[in-house]
Amino acid sequence: MKIGLVHGRFQPFHNGHKFLVDEMLKECDLGVVLIGSAIKNDEKNIFDMETRKQMIRDIFGGNKKLLIGANIDLDSPYAEDAQWDVVFSSCVLSLTGYLPTHVYTGDNYSVHWEKVRPEFRKFKRYDEISATDIRKLLSEKKFDEVKKLVPEEVFEIIQTKQK
C-alpha cells in the first residue's frame, strides 16, 4: 500500500501545495497532509491550525483517501536536532496505521530521513509561488495578486479573515 505525505506550515495553503497534494492523491492509496507550527501565532504564522485545516478540507472535500493532521512544534534549540523523520512518521502511523512510503515536496526539501526511508517525489517550485510572498501581499492588502496564487476556496477564507 502506498501512503503519501505532504507536510508544511501552509501559511497559507497555496496552489503549489495543492499541486503536491493532487499528485499524492493520484499516486497513493492514502494521503496525509500534516500541518506544522500548529500552535504558533506570529508574523510567519498568521492562520491558526483550524483555519488551515478548513482551507484543505474546503479544497479536497470529502476525499476519503486524504487525512489531515498536525505534528508537534519544537522550538530552538530542540528543533535543530529533532529526528523529524520519526516525528512525521509517527503522525502518519497514528492516522493511517502505516508508515509513509512516499513524501511529496519541493526540490529544495532539506529534512533528513534516517530512521524511515520513504521514496521522495520532489517537484520544482510551482509557478515560483512562496507563502512568504503571499503573506507580504496580504499585509499590503494586494488581494487581487493573492487571488492568483491560492485556490478559490482558500481565497474565500482569507477574505473572511481579513474583515
Secondary structure, 3 states (H helix, E strand, C coil): CCEEEEEECCCCCCHHHHHHHHHHHHHCCEEEEEECCCCCCECCECCCHHHHHHHHHHHHCCCCCEEEEECCCCCCCHHHHCCHHHHHHHHHHHHHCCCCCEEEEECCCCCCCCCCCCEEEEECCHHHCCHHHHHHHHHCCCHHHHHCCCCHHHHHHHHHHHC
